[in-house]
Amino acid sequence: MGKIATTGYHNGCRITSADLVPAKDASKAPQVAVGFENAAGDYITYYGSLSDRALPYTVERLRNCGWEGDDLSTIGSIVGNVADIRVVEDEYNGNVSLKVGSIYKPKNRKPTDPDTVKSIAAQYMGRIAALAADRAEPPPPTDDDLIPF
């Protein structure tokens, strides 16, 4: 379990933390920091600025995490929720690192009905059993198998 090290989509990431980060100085805006953990246990943090220009995008991403209302003091309510994220490369001062580029509502797929599940399972049952039979160990050699010619 380490930091997410691949770009691309990471679906079903659990939100592990959500916090407000004060500005470092008066010329900067505060930020939100949202921690994500993927199915492998790897993590990454999204930082969203609360500047006038960035605020609409940051709020949209927070909404995609399940945040409701307009009071940022309730941002911790999203911890435990799930979201899909896209991780991108970010170059700053010649250094390349990874960051959360986008946050999406998780894809809610409608469960497959039981009859369809049974039908699909029946189609593949024999093929899957044959795969297991193909991997069975060969029988031990007989005396005839030991003759070199």
Disulfide bonds with the S-S distance in Angstrom:
none
